[in-house]
């Protein structure tokens, strides 16, 4: 059960991280990007609405202020005070629709505004220089009818109950690191990784965000994360996203590590480089290790997948050779690891081999 929960959590984190708005940030002007990168003082504005109307909910403001300060921001709550950016949080007992963020696939992410949700929710966005940026996130309670939920919990006022549960969600939802990534401030995320006691779930999210940001500054931290079996896969993918600068690190780990989990993560990262950056320098080390003496089957599988992500005629014969070797292996019942390797090799061959190469 614990393993399934860990896998599910990781999948959700990857989905959320992959939905960062770096594609959208290309539409910012150079001046806007510079302002965001230097943003230090944040004005927090919180609006709380229940069936009774607008309510004063200092607990919601306190959460936003405290969590942003944890990342080193200076936070103010008076609009008369100087500030660089405004973070707005609208929390409602019955959510009113404000429109989906226009950021491509972001509209499908779990923390994007929902068209159909009418229950308690907090919608988050920010304003730069008087302009509302099309970055929107939403957290929701696990119940849609606050009155019914409050009655079941013997909690009294439904509005107060909804706000209390939304406060709990804001304690869990890591909007500060998402904002730091959105604003192009990798140094704040790196500090989170370097802080003793940072929880694994937060490290996973931060590593994914740093990879999406192509943060070269994070290379030392990502290399260190590769040594942690719980972080290694995400760190390898992040290094692959960053590109050429991560290649020597990944090759070294693939060729010298005595831990198959790390070798497999490094191969996965090299495949990411191939898929995103098309760097052919990854091919020779991958081929060297494809069927090296004593190589772990899981590592071979990741290498095969990686080779398929950057089709190269140099890969064809080694892949065919490994395929012939694998076809001679017969076990009853079939070995699931061998089956996965066969599938990866077959797919890689399909990507790399075209008959006109040999005509």
ABEGO torsion letter per residue (X at the ends): XAAAAAAAAAAAAAAAAAABAAAAAAABBAAAAAAAAABABBBBBBBBBBAAEBBBBAAAAAAAAAAAAAAGBBBBABAABBBABBBBBBBBABBBBAEBBBAEAAAABAABBBAABABBBBBBBBBBGGBBBBBBBBBBBABABAAAAAAAAGAEBAAAAAAAAAAAAAAABBAAAAAAAAAGBAAAAAAAAABBGBBAAAAAAAAAAAAAAGBAAAAAAAAAAAABAAAAAAAAAAAAAAEAAAAAAAAAAAAABABAAAAAAAAAAAAAAAAAAGBAAAAAAAAAAAABBGBBAAAAAAAAAAAAABBBAAAAAAAAAAAAAAAABBBOBBBAAAAAAAAAAAAAAAAABBAAAAX
